[in-house]
Amino acid sequence: MGIKRYILVTLIYMLAIGLYIYSFNGESYTLELFGLSLSLPIALWVLLPVFFLALGSIGHLVFYNFKDFLYKRALKKDNELFQESAKNRILGEEVTTSYKTEGFKFAGKVLQSMRFDATLPTSFIEEEVAKACAVAVSVTNGNYEDLKKYKLSKTNPLVIQNSINRLKIEPRFALEVLKNCKELNSELCKKAYEALLDFASFNEIKRYDFPTDKDAFTRMMKRYLDADDSFEMDIKSIEDMCEQFKADRADYLELAREMKMKLTPDALIALFEKLYNSKGTVATDAYLYVLYDLQMIDKIRELLLNSDGEEFVKFKTIMFLRDHGKSIDIEKFLHA
């Protein structure tokens, strides 16, 4: 029962009792106390305890109604906070929201330890949470989304993944990423550097202090050898990069096969003779390959003659077969 209705019913009840008592006894009664006297009809004296009881009960109702109002208001506020926290948790943010009601305090602690799995089917009634869920699923599936309105932290995994997704459709975004890279080993910085390799000039690539691994070198060489790409590298830089990723025999052999299409014969011989003298046996097969390709047979014989018996077995075999009139596919033979 509402307070207003309770007050109305109480007044009617008191009026009914008063009229009933007054109907058979309309006399007055005088109460003297501490030298004071008060004369009231007997009906009113009877109603006084009822009146004070009514006041007490009304005060009781007002107090607990107000307490219930505060609880419902806190519950509504906690519900709004929880929905906002759920949205942020779905978007990969850490949440530390404080709640006032016990139920949401427990739910909030559970939410902090939960992780959103975009691979599982989900359905949310609340519109904003449903939108956040759709965005998280889209980013996880490799799409780029505008996350600015969510004001997520830069270290948020979803933000990082979204930036990686953007690099796939907008490679030049790599310049913006690399400009703010503080940790070169971070996944985003690595992905940005990989994207940079596909469009930047060699001087732009060198501007960033990333160690050159074999994959990066291979991608740069592919552009360097592409006649339709204006990408250029100097020979010294190629040597330095081979040194950085510790190129092996097969790497130098592959380099020789590729560089013969780019350099003049004199420049090609000069490069691999230099590598042979500085790197030793690891670059010898590449040097011999270049000499063989340019048909500098006497030079090959000289090198083989001065080698140990177990060195350069493949080239010794090639020369033996050649001297006996046998043809051989040197490309397949050396890469076998």
N, C-alpha and C positions, 0 to 999 in steps of 0.2 A: 504494500500500500504506500502511495506517495505521501510526502509530508503534508501537502496542502489538503489532501483528502482526509488524512488523519486528524488534522486540526479542525476541519469542518465537522467531522463525525463526533469529535470530542466536545465541541461547542454544543452540538445538538443534544448529545448525551447529558451534558451538564445542565442545559436548559430544561430538558425533560425532567430530570431529577428535581431541580429547583422548583419547577411549577407543580410537580406532584406533591412535594413536601409542603409547599405554600398553600396548596389546595385544602389541606386538612389542618394546617397549623400556620396561621399568618402572624403569630406573635413574634416579638423581638426578644433577644437575650443580650444582657450587658456583661461584658467581660472586663473585670478590673484587674490590672496587673501593674505593680510598681507605681501605684498612685495614678495610673492612667486608666481610663475606662473607654470601652468601645461598644456601642450598641448597634447590633445588626439583626435583621430577621433570621430566625432559626434556619430557614432554607439556605441562606448564604453561609451560615456557620457550617452546615453540613457539606456544602460544596467546596469549602476552602481546602480540605485534604485532597479532594478530587482534582482541584485546580493545580495544587503543587505537584501532585503525581503526574498530571498531564504535562506540566512544564518540564519535569524531569525526563519524561518519556520523549517529549519533542526534542529536548536537548540531545538525548541519546540518538534519536533518529538523525538529527542534523549532523552530529559528529561522524556517525558511520556512513552516512550518505556522502559527506565531504571526503572521507577516507576512501570510499569506493570510487569517487570521482577522480581523486588523485591517482589511484591505482589504474583505472581505465585510461587516463591520460598518459601515464607512464607506459602502459601496455601498448598503446597506439604509437608512442614515440619509439619504443623498442622494436616494434614491428617494422617501422620505417627504417630504423638503423640497421636492422637485420637484413632487410631487402637490399639496402645499399652495400652492406658488407658481403652479402652473397654475390652480388654483381661484381664487386671488386675481386672476390676470391676466384670467381669464374675467369676473370681476366688476369689472374696470376699475381695479384697484389697480396702482400701480407696484411692481415687485418688484426687490429688490437682494440676493437670497439668495446666500450664499457656499457653494460646494461643495468637497469634498475630492478627488473622483475626476475624472479628466480628461474622461471622457465627459459627465458631468453639468455640468462647468464650461462646456463648449461649448454644451450644450443650454440651460443657464441664461442664457448671453449671448444666444442666439437668442430665447429666451422673452421677454426684456426688451424686444426690439424688435418683438414681435408684437402684433397687436390682434385681439380676438375679433369675428367677424362673425356676428351672430345670424341673418342671412338664409340662411346656408349650412347644409346638413344636417350634423349632428355626431352622433357616438356614442362614449360613453366607458364603459369597463368599470368603472373605479373609481367606487364609489357616490357619494362626496362630490363628486368632480369632475363627475359626471353631474348631481347635484342643483344644483350651482352653475351649470352650463350651462343647465339648465331654468329657473332663476330669472332668469338674464340674458336669455334669450329672451323670457320672460314680460314682464319690465319693458320691453324694447325694443318689444314689441307693444302697449304701452300699459296694462298691468295693474299694480296696486299689490301689492307683496310686502313681507313683513316681513324686513328685512335686518339687524336688530339683532344676530343671532347671528354675523354675519360680521365685525362690528366694522370696517366700512369707513370711510375718511376722509370728512369732510363735503364735500370738493372733488371727490370721485369722481364722474365723469359719470353712472354708473349710479345713484348715490344721488340726484343732482339730478333725473334723469329720473323716478326712483321717486317723489320728492316732487311733481313736476309731475303724475304720474299720480294721486297721492292727492288733489290739488286738484280733479280732475275728479269724484271720487266723494264728496269731503268738503270742500266749499268753505270751511267755517269753519276748516280747517287753515291757511288764508291768514293768519289772525291770529297763529298761532305762527311762521310763516315770516317775516312782516313784522317781528315783534318782534326778530328776530335779523339782519335785513338790514343789512349794512354798505355794500354796493355796489348802489345802486338800478338800475344798468344790467345787473345779472346777469339771466340768463334766468329763474331761479327767482323772483326778487323781482318781475320784471315779470308773470310768470304769476300770482303770488299777488295782486298788485294788481288784475289783471284779474278774478280770482275774487272779490275784495273788492267790486268794483263791482256784483256781482249780488245782494248780500245786506245789505251794511252801510248804515248811515245816512250822510247827507251829512257830518255832523260827524265820524264815524269815518273816512270817506274822506279828509277834509281833514287829519286828524291825521298822515298820511304825506306826506312831502315829494316826491311824484311830480309831474312836470310834466304838465299836462292836455293830451293830444293830441285830435285830432278824434274818434278812435274812442271814447276814454273819455268825452268829452262827449256823443256820440251815445247811448252806452249809459245814461248817467245821465239824459239827457232822456227816453229811452224809459221808464225807471222813473218819472220825474217826471210823465209824462203818463198813466201807467197808473192808472186809477181804483181798481184793486184793490191797488195798492202804496202803502204809507204813506210812501214816499220823498219828502222835501221839500227844495227848494233856494230860497234867497233870490235875488231879482232881481239884486242886486249881484254875487253869486257867478257867476251866469250871464254877466253882462257881462264879468267878469274872465276867465272861462274862454275866452270868445270872443276876448278880447284875447291870451291866452296862445298859442292855436294859430293866431292870425292868420286869423280867419274872413274869407272872401271874400264877394262879392256873393251867390253861390248859398247860402252858409251862412246869411247873415242872412235871406235870403228864405225858406229852409226853417224857420228859427227863428220867423219871423212866422207862417207857416202853422200851426206846431205850437202856439205860445203863445196863439193866438186861442181855442183850446179850453180854456185853463187860466185866463186872466186876464179880468177884467171889461173892457168896452170902454174905460173911462177909463184903467185901469191899462195896457192894451195900447197905447193911443195915447201915454201918457206915456213908456213904455219906449222905443218906437221913435222918438219925437220926440227923446228924449235921445240915442239912438244916432245918429240922423241929424245932430244938431248936433255930436256928438263925433267921429264916424267919417267924416262927409262922404259922398261919392258911393258908397262901398262899402256903406253901409246905406240909401241912398236908395230903391232898389227895394223893400226890405222895408217902409219907411215908407209909400211910395205904395200898396203892396199892402194894408197895414192900413187906410189911408184909403179905398181903393176898396171893401174888404170891408165897411166900416162905412158906405159910401155918403156919405162926406164929399167930394163931388164938387167943391164950390167951393174947398176947401182944395187939392185936387189941381191944379185949374186955376191957382191962384195960384202953386204951386211950378213948374209947367210953364212958365208965362208968364215967370217970372224966370230960366229956365234958358237955356243956350246952345242953338243950333240942333241940335247933334249929341248932346246929352244926352237921356237918357230916351226914346229913339226908340220903344221898345216901348209905353211908357205913352202917348205922344203918339198912337201908332197906335190903341191901345185907346180913347182918348177920341174920336178921329176917327170910329171905327166906331160908337161909342155914340151920338155926336151925329147920325149918319146912320141910326140905327135898326137897326144890325147887332149881333147878339148874338155873343159870343165867350167861349170857355172860358178865363178868365184864368189858371187853374192850368197848363194845357197850354201856353198861349202864352208865359208867362214862363219856363217850364222848357225850352222848345224850344232 
